[in-house]
Amino acid sequence: MARAQHAQHAQRGGRGTPVRRTGGTPQNNRPKRTGRTSRTPRSSRTRRTRLPLRYLLPTLLLVAVVAMLLLRGYVHSEFLADHRVRPPAPVDQVPEKILKGGPVLDARGEKSISHRMPDKTMVLTFDDGPDPEWTPKVLDKLKEHKAHGVFFVTGTMASRYPDLVKRMVDEGHEVGLHTFNHPDLSFQSKNRIDWELAQNQLALEGAAGVRTSLFRPPYSSKADALDNKSWPVTQYIGKRGYITAFIDTDSEDWKKPGVDEIIRRATPKDDKGAVVLMHDSGGDRSQTVAALDRFLPDMADKGYKFHNLTEALKAPSAHTPVGGFEQWKGKAWVFAVSLSEKAMGFLVVALAVIGTLVFARFGLMLLLSALHARKVRKRTFQWGRIPITEPVSVLVPAYNERECIENTVRSLVASDHPVEVIVIDDGSTDGTADIVESLRLPGVRVVRQLNSGKPAALNNGVRHASYELIVMMDGDTVFEPSTVRELVQPFADPYVGAVAGNAKVGNRNSLIGAWQHIEYVMGFNLDRRMYDLLGCMPTIPGAVGAFRRTALWRAGGMSDDTLAEDTDVTMALHRGGWKVVYAENARAWTEAPESVQQLWSQRYRWSYGTMQAIWKHRRALIESGPSGRFGRVGLPFVSLFMVFAPLLAPLIDIFLIYGLVFGPTGKTLAAWVAVLGIQAVCAAYAFRLDKEKMTPLISLPLQQVLYRQLMYVVLLQSWITALTGGRLRWQKLRRTGAVGSAPTQPSAPGERAGAL
């Protein structure tokens, strides 16, 4: 799931134009930071965002990949081909002299003329190539026996193997057209016929720099096989300037009847001349090559000459050199095909990589989340010997949260754990602070500051906090009465520096809300369990997280170096040697974005902020101690499963479309359904662990088709932002106050009783 691990609400960033912060560092124990990213006014940051370009680049890249795949399918004859068997048709419209004439038909003039080969003159023709394995062997045999032939190439194969076409021409053989996609032209319109010829010529021009006047229709045989369906096509092609070559003898080598039988069928009777049909592509042609090795010298001993078609007819060469724009157009086509072939090779490797990562992640999630659930749900499990009962400071950074703030604060006052609530108003302009003060709730106070951003607001709140344990939440989130108590219990372990809670989507009634609900449950309930056991939890969610004040200050406090301050500080805690754990029963209900535009803005900042945090803490890879352990375990996991894997994951859907269009459709659908099934199993298991209803999972297939694509493009845009050095401004999403109170959920004892 894209960025489900970081399911926090959109105000995790800043609030506007930063100014000088208020207050000082408590007890002078906060370490001085170095390398801080300089803060610029919002107007400056906005000007450098270049959002239109970044929206365009992901789209262009996606279009390029799809175009390469379409081109690849196109030149592999995986669509538009027509292999229907045509029933017999009348022949009364075909002139008698054509039916009884020779195999070469010239219909370019007013009258159609047929030609036969002179006695003891043989024209060897090879259809359907070039083939990378068999065409070179055929050419080698012709060269060895000093014979020439005519290769009727398809555009699809000539586009893929242009070097072989060039070798044919360079070694003195003639090349003819066999259409681009090998359809039966009797079923085609004139426009389609023109297109087949033009594309076939384009491939020939790009491969060998020549045009040809020779043509052989697919599925043709002898001239006496012409009928009322194929004769008009032959006439039309003649008017387009082509000589049509049929055959005298058919080796039927495609049936693989054996070398002796191929030679027998190819040999003309009574020393007559002949146009002989063989194949250099379309399957195993070892018998054809072996037959040539005997047929060529045997027929030469009988006085036969092996000529090109025009040479045998003493006619001008069929090849016309091309240059200028026509040649460059052909070269461009061949280059594009070559690029598509290489792109397919890369994409296949990438698909194998992403497939391995996806299945590895799912396997780890299921295994480790099961182990985590068994561990924390045992009746004997406890975080420490003595439960945490001391008061807790709850920090609520707020910027223009008038729709939500009352519900948030009232949910905290209803907590069954002693709390002090500090609302840090970050320069709100909608009276957020006044609303809180007017409630006159006990234990709730407001700290006002000029608009400085969320990290500054949280640091200011920590300075005003009275207690060692600090809970942080967002201004649009509501807690259950037990949330704070459940969230701070892991601090009974003195080595725990921070605790991640279980953020849940409160406004899940809409389709986009249901999709985010699935994403949150899978991300928090499975990913966080996995990362907990591995000791590399990457993020304390801004919606529900707790910190030990000592650990927080030693980590440098909440930094504004990145757009993901929660990920940044969590990584810093790991590097400082603190444990970061997951409290599954510490539930918080947050308001998720309700429009695609808001969701895009939120996830774009999350993705980009995560990349910034990974880059900021990259030195952990080479350090020793706790920092090195996190760097060599946590950073690779986060990079693979949250940055690289989601970036490559669209290949699954791209290949789904490719398989559906170009086949094999059945196997493609089966593979996609298998992947979807594994995801459904993981999602269902996550929902079971969270005691959630399975109903939203009905929309899981649609989520994979639509929602996931949006997440992919967001991540791609984040990559482009990072690579181009762009800056992203802080964003404030519009809230509606849809989450009024926390729904009732099973208590911790009940959940433990229902353990695996």
Secondary structure, DSSP 4 states (H G I P E B T S, - for coil): -TTGGG---GGGS--SS--PPPS--GGG-SPPP-SPPPP--HHHHHHT--HHHHHHHHHHHHHHHHHHHHHHHHHTT-SS---PPPPP---TTS-HHHHTS-SEEE-SSSS-EEE-PPTTEEEEEEES---TTHHHHHHHHHHHTT--EEEEE-HHHHHH-HHHHHHHHHTT-EEEE--SS---GGGS-HHHHHHHHHHHHHHHHHHHSEEE-EE--TT---GGG--TTHHHHHHHHHHTT-EEE--SEE--GGG---HHHHHHHHSPSTT--EEEEEESSSS--HHHHHHHHHHHHHHHHTT-EE--HHHHTT---SEEE--HHHHHHHHHHHHHHHHHHHHHHHHHHHHHHHHHHHHHHHHHHHHHHHHHHHHHTSTT--SSSS---S-EEEEEEESS-TTTHHHHHHHHHT-SS-EEEEEEEES-SS-HHHHHHHH--TTEEEEEE-S--HHHHHHHHHHH--SSEEEEE-TT-EE-TTHHHHHHGGGGSTTEEEEEEEEEES--SSHHHHHHHHHHHHIIIIIHHHHHHHT------TTEEEEEHHHHHHTTSS--SSS-HHHHHHHHHHHTT-EEEEEEEEEEEE----SHHHHHHHHHHHHHHHHHHHHHTGGGGT--HHHHHHHHHHHHHHHIIIIIHHHHTHHHHHHHHHHHHHS-HHHHHHHHHHHHHHHHHHHHHHHHHTT--SGGGGGHHHIIIIIHHHHHHHHHHHHHHHHHT---------------SPPP---HHHHHHT--
